[in-house]
Amino acid sequence: MIRVGIYGYGNIGKGIECGIRQNSDMTLAAVFTRRDPSQVKTIFGDTPVYSAANVVNYKDEIDVMIMCGGSATDLPVQTPALAEHFNVIDSFDTHARIAEHFENVDKTAKIGGKTAIISVGWDPGLFSLNRLYAEAILPEGNNYTFWGKGISQGHSDAIRRIDGVLDARQYTVPVPEAVESVRNGENPELTTRMKHTRECYVVAAEDADKARIENEIKTMPNYFADYDTSVTFVTQQELDEKHGGLPHQGIVLRSGVTGANKENKHVIEYSLKLDSNPEFTSSALLAYARAAYKLNKAGDIGCKTVLDIPPAMLSQKSGIELAQYL
């Protein structure tokens, strides 16, 4: 049995707790939290909850630690720190900083002889794989990725870190005309702003400066600065009633050509539609936790991404069993 630890008990942590029951080769060993452990009630109530401050004391009891913090401020610090002591998996999703994050995690994982897999989820993650496959198959063409309409956990979390914000949800919305142009094989040149808009629903503190909050959101680098962004201030009740779920969806397309005169057009499309973004992300994290465990047992240490992991490593099944899928 692979002994899994959860570091951070939010939406992703709860998704891991549920998802682990669908993986018969895994057991949930412990939850680690920065809050008072006595105040954290897990969904099933049968898992010990410990203080994150004492996490290193349990390094011999955890085979893989799943990092469940946010990408804005948590994971850049937490994943490198714990990678020296545990095999770790995270869902770091700030695309512009993945290379930097990789270097930081790789350094500490190698010091501790551990295996880390970062930026696991659906994008980055499964969508990254599909972009690579499609580009390798159709080398002459263009990749396009559209997210939504759906709630981005990372972007919502980034808004909630702004002073004066009590709660927030952020929807990423594809521009329909851009999607249709790609599907038609037109190979359009699309800027970031032409592909998506962002809709933010924010609960502000009573005495908060809403103009400042709106400006901080719209000018936030790597998150909102490159998009047409709307900010709507709502009450907590309205946010809970109208934006309480965590759905998401997305599409990866590659439009390419083949033939002596490049006369034949091809479009590869991969899509997903999720009722619960965090629960789906948690399911991906668990599959890659299995891979990290296998890699470390084989002595393959350091930092990896989904692009480095053979698909068979994700499965409980043997090579003979997997051959039935071919």
Helices and strands as residue ranges (DSSP letters): E 2-7, H 11-19, G 20-22, E 26-33, G 37-39, E 49-51, G 52-58, E 64-67, H 75-83, E 88-89, G 95-97, H 98-112, E 115-117, H 126-137, E 141-147, E 150-151, H 153-160, E 165-174, H 176-183, H 192-195, E 196-204, H 210-218, E 228-233, H 236-242, E 248-258, E 264-274, H 277-297, E 302-304, G 306-308, G 311-314, H 319-322, G 323-325
